Amino acid sequence: MPLEGLLYTHPAHRPNAPVVRLDHVTVRYNGGGAALEDVSLELAPGERVAIVGPNGAGKSTLLKVIAGLLTPSTGAVDVYGYTAGGHICIGYVPQRTQVDWSFPVTVADVVMMGRVARIGFLRQAGKNDWRLVRESLAQVGMADLAGRQIGELSGGQQQRVFIARALAQEAELLLMDEPLTGLDTPSQEAIFDILDGLRARRMTVLLSTHDLHLAADRFDRLMLLKVRLVGFGAAAAVLTPANLRLAYGAQMTVIATPEGALVLEDTCCEGHED
């Protein structure tokens, strides 16, 4: 995926509409198999939701459908009451493996791409746009690296730059596809510090991850996906032995301890894609 990112239009928000509504959404491959099947859900403003599930479960497909990058085979996707494609309010962070990090742009240039969604490709950025770029970089602790080439950064720094791009875009919905994969604990904590700060802005965050423990500890609700929606709600209600066996099958061992806790061993390698 080129670093230029997405071009958004400006549909208004329908009053009192959920941030995202999926109504019986199915996405089929050309060969006829389903990447997603009959998925229905709603997201509320300001909540932080983790998508979990095995490789091939449809996590990336779901994010791309909401971002408007994929069109469902059947069903409907609404963002703030309107069709998903073309919303300026959506910030999308793809998997790092899908980004061309050799693209010759600086950190500040990448964040300014978020403003392009607002001002258009044919207009020149003004003082206010550059002010928002600087403020967004400061919010994610990257102001000192504004002139650095994006490919020279660490994985955690690159993720922070993409969050800054969404901030400069003034996004209200942030979609993040496996942003924590390959990051050490301090880098993950830096990301969560930023996400915690986004709660004050009422930004809705939908993030896919393989880490069930982290998802249970750090998110308001969990979405357990295996092409179909296996469970959606609080961690305790979603990560039950029955749901986990249904989603992971032989890829996961579920052990009940004498205290009633669960020890979850994910034996699936962390390659990715749907």
C-alpha positions as CSV (number, residue, x, y, z in Angstrom):
1,M,0.0,0.0,0.0
2,P,1.5,3.4,-1.0
3,L,2.0,5.9,1.8
4,E,-0.2,8.5,0.1
5,G,-3.1,6.8,1.9
6,L,-6.8,7.1,1.2
7,L,-8.8,10.0,-0.4
8,Y,-12.0,10.7,1.5
9,T,-15.1,12.6,0.7
10,H,-17.2,14.4,3.3
11,P,-20.6,12.8,4.0
12,A,-22.4,14.3,7.0
13,H,-23.1,12.2,10.1
14,R,-26.6,11.1,10.7
15,P,-27.7,12.2,14.2
16,N,-27.8,9.4,16.8
17,A,-26.5,6.8,14.4
18,P,-23.9,4.3,15.6
19,V,-20.3,4.9,14.6
20,V,-20.4,1.6,12.6
21,R,-23.2,-0.7,11.8
22,L,-22.8,-4.0,9.9
23,D,-26.0,-5.7,8.8
24,H,-25.5,-9.3,7.7
25,V,-22.3,-8.6,5.9
26,T,-20.7,-11.3,3.8
27,V,-17.5,-11.0,1.7
28,R,-16.8,-13.8,-0.7
29,Y,-13.6,-14.7,-2.6
30,N,-13.7,-15.0,-6.4
31,G,-13.7,-18.7,-5.9
32,G,-16.8,-18.6,-3.8
33,G,-15.4,-19.1,-0.3
34,A,-16.3,-16.6,2.4
35,A,-13.8,-14.3,4.1
36,L,-16.7,-12.9,6.2
37,E,-20.1,-14.5,6.6
38,D,-23.3,-12.9,8.0
39,V,-21.6,-10.5,10.4
40,S,-23.8,-8.0,12.2
41,L,-22.6,-5.5,14.8
42,E,-22.6,-1.9,16.0
43,L,-19.9,0.3,17.6
44,A,-20.6,3.2,19.9
45,P,-18.7,6.5,20.1
46,G,-15.6,6.5,22.2
47,E,-15.3,2.7,22.8
48,R,-12.2,0.7,22.2
49,V,-12.8,-2.7,20.7
50,A,-10.3,-5.5,19.9
51,I,-10.9,-8.0,17.1
52,V,-9.3,-11.4,17.9
53,G,-9.3,-14.7,16.1
54,P,-7.0,-17.1,14.3
55,N,-5.2,-16.4,11.0
56,G,-7.7,-16.4,8.2
57,A,-10.6,-15.5,10.5
58,G,-11.4,-12.3,8.5
59,K,-10.0,-9.6,10.8
60,S,-8.3,-7.6,8.1
61,T,-11.2,-8.1,5.8
62,L,-13.5,-6.7,8.4
63,L,-11.4,-3.6,8.8
64,K,-11.1,-3.0,5.1
65,V,-14.9,-3.3,4.7
66,I,-15.5,-0.7,7.3
67,A,-12.8,1.5,5.8
68,G,-14.5,1.3,2.4
69,L,-11.6,-0.6,0.7
70,L,-13.7,-3.7,0.1
71,T,-17.3,-3.9,-0.9
72,P,-19.4,-6.6,0.7
73,S,-20.9,-9.3,-1.5
74,T,-24.1,-9.0,0.5
75,G,-25.3,-7.0,3.4
76,A,-24.8,-3.3,4.4
77,V,-22.0,-1.3,6.1
78,D,-22.8,2.1,7.5
79,V,-20.5,4.6,9.2
80,Y,-22.4,7.3,11.1
81,G,-25.5,6.4,9.2
82,Y,-24.1,6.4,5.6
83,T,-22.4,4.0,3.3
84,A,-18.9,3.1,4.4
85,G,-16.9,4.3,1.4
86,G,-15.4,7.8,1.3
87,H,-15.7,8.9,4.9
88,I,-13.2,11.6,6.0
89,C,-13.7,10.6,9.6
90,I,-12.0,7.2,9.2
91,G,-8.3,6.8,10.0
92,Y,-6.9,3.5,8.8
93,V,-3.6,2.0,9.8
94,P,-2.8,-1.1,7.7
95,Q,-0.4,-3.9,8.7
96,R,3.2,-2.8,8.5
97,T,3.9,-5.5,5.9
98,Q,1.5,-3.8,3.5
99,V,3.2,-0.4,3.6
100,D,6.1,0.6,1.3
101,W,8.5,2.0,3.9
102,S,11.0,3.0,1.2
103,F,8.7,5.7,-0.1
104,P,10.7,8.9,0.1
105,V,8.8,11.0,2.5
106,T,9.5,12.4,6.0
107,V,7.5,11.9,9.1
108,A,5.9,15.3,8.7
109,D,5.0,14.5,5.1
110,V,3.2,11.3,6.2
111,V,1.2,13.2,8.9
112,M,0.4,15.9,6.4
113,M,-1.2,13.2,4.2
114,G,-4.0,13.2,6.8
115,R,-4.6,16.8,6.1
116,V,-4.9,16.1,2.3
117,A,-8.1,14.3,3.1
118,R,-9.4,17.6,4.4
119,I,-7.9,20.1,1.9
120,G,-7.8,18.0,-1.3
121,F,-4.9,17.0,-3.5
122,L,-5.0,20.2,-5.6
123,R,-4.8,22.7,-2.7
124,Q,-1.6,23.7,-1.0
125,A,-1.3,23.2,2.8
126,G,-1.7,26.3,4.8
127,K,-0.3,27.5,8.2
128,N,-3.2,25.9,10.1
129,D,-2.6,22.5,8.4
130,W,1.1,22.6,9.4
131,R,0.1,23.6,12.9
132,L,-2.1,20.6,13.2
133,V,0.7,18.4,11.9
134,R,3.0,19.7,14.5
135,E,0.4,19.3,17.3
136,S,-0.4,15.8,16.2
137,L,3.2,14.7,16.2
138,A,3.6,16.3,19.6
139,Q,0.7,14.3,20.9
140,V,2.3,11.0,19.9
141,G,5.8,12.0,21.1
142,M,7.3,12.3,17.6
143,A,7.8,16.0,17.2
144,D,11.6,15.7,17.4
145,L,11.6,13.3,14.4
146,A,9.4,15.3,12.1
147,G,12.2,15.6,9.5
148,R,13.3,11.9,9.6
149,Q,12.6,9.6,6.7
150,I,9.7,7.3,7.6
151,G,11.6,4.1,6.7
152,E,14.3,5.0,9.3
153,L,12.0,4.7,12.2
154,S,11.4,1.7,14.5
155,G,8.1,-0.3,14.2
156,G,6.7,1.4,17.2
157,Q,7.6,4.9,16.0
158,Q,6.0,4.2,12.6
159,Q,2.8,3.2,14.3
160,R,2.8,6.4,16.3
161,V,3.3,8.4,13.1
162,F,0.2,6.7,11.5
163,I,-1.8,7.6,14.6
164,A,-0.6,11.2,14.3
165,R,-1.8,11.1,10.7
166,A,-5.3,10.2,11.9
167,L,-5.1,12.9,14.5
168,A,-4.2,15.5,11.8
169,Q,-7.0,14.2,9.7
170,E,-9.3,14.8,12.6
171,A,-10.5,11.2,12.4
172,E,-13.3,10.0,14.7
173,L,-12.9,6.3,13.9
174,L,-9.4,4.7,14.0
175,L,-9.0,1.3,12.4
176,M,-5.7,-0.5,13.2
177,D,-4.7,-3.8,11.7
178,E,-2.2,-5.7,13.9
179,P,-0.4,-2.6,15.1
180,L,1.2,-4.3,18.0
181,T,2.8,-7.3,16.1
182,G,6.5,-7.3,16.5
183,L,6.7,-4.5,19.0
184,D,8.4,-4.8,22.4
185,T,6.6,-4.1,25.6
186,P,7.7,-0.5,25.9
187,S,6.6,0.2,22.4
188,Q,3.2,-1.4,23.0
189,E,2.8,0.6,26.2
190,A,3.6,3.8,24.2
191,I,0.8,3.0,21.8
192,F,-1.7,2.3,24.6
193,D,-0.7,5.6,26.3
194,I,-1.7,7.4,23.1
195,L,-4.9,5.3,22.8
196,D,-5.8,6.2,26.4
197,G,-5.5,9.8,25.5
198,L,-7.9,9.4,22.6
199,R,-10.7,8.6,25.0
200,A,-11.0,12.3,25.9
201,R,-11.6,13.0,22.2
202,R,-14.3,10.3,22.0
203,M,-12.4,8.6,19.2
204,T,-13.7,5.1,18.5
205,V,-10.8,2.6,18.1
206,L,-11.1,-0.8,16.4
207,L,-7.9,-2.8,16.6
208,S,-7.1,-6.4,15.5
209,T,-4.6,-8.4,17.6
210,H,-3.5,-12.0,18.2
211,D,-2.9,-11.3,21.9
212,L,-6.0,-12.5,23.8
213,H,-4.7,-11.5,27.2
214,L,-3.9,-8.0,26.1
215,A,-7.3,-7.7,24.4
216,A,-9.1,-8.8,27.5
217,D,-7.1,-6.4,29.7
218,R,-7.0,-3.3,27.6
219,F,-10.2,-3.1,25.6
220,D,-13.9,-2.3,26.4
221,R,-15.3,-5.1,24.2
222,L,-13.9,-8.0,22.3
223,M,-15.0,-9.3,18.9
224,L,-14.1,-13.0,18.4
225,L,-14.1,-13.8,14.7
226,K,-13.9,-17.0,12.7
227,V,-15.3,-15.8,9.4
228,R,-18.6,-15.6,11.3
229,L,-18.9,-13.6,14.5
230,V,-18.4,-16.1,17.3
231,G,-18.8,-13.6,20.2
232,F,-19.0,-9.8,20.8
233,G,-19.0,-8.2,24.2
234,A,-17.1,-8.2,27.5
235,A,-14.0,-10.4,27.6
236,A,-15.5,-12.8,30.2
237,A,-18.6,-13.4,28.0
238,V,-16.6,-13.8,24.8
239,L,-13.5,-15.8,25.8
240,T,-15.3,-18.8,27.1
241,P,-13.9,-22.3,26.5
242,A,-16.7,-23.1,24.1
243,N,-16.2,-20.0,22.0
244,L,-12.4,-20.4,21.9
245,R,-12.7,-24.0,20.8
246,L,-15.1,-23.0,18.1
247,A,-12.8,-20.2,16.9
248,Y,-9.4,-21.8,17.2
249,G,-10.0,-25.5,17.1
250,A,-6.7,-27.4,17.2
251,Q,-4.8,-24.1,17.2
252,M,-5.5,-23.5,20.8
253,T,-5.5,-25.5,24.0
254,V,-7.9,-24.3,26.7
255,I,-7.1,-25.5,30.3
256,A,-9.4,-24.9,33.2
257,T,-7.4,-24.3,36.5
258,P,-8.7,-25.2,39.9
259,E,-9.4,-21.5,40.5
260,G,-11.6,-21.4,37.5
261,A,-9.2,-19.4,35.4
262,L,-8.2,-20.3,31.9
263,V,-4.7,-20.8,30.5
264,L,-4.8,-20.2,26.8
265,E,-2.0,-21.5,24.6
266,D,-2.0,-20.2,21.1
267,T,-0.1,-22.7,19.0
268,C,-0.7,-20.9,15.7
269,C,2.2,-19.1,14.1
270,E,1.7,-15.4,13.7
271,G,1.8,-15.0,10.0
272,H,-1.1,-13.0,8.8
273,E,-3.4,-12.8,6.4
274,D,-7.0,-13.4,5.7
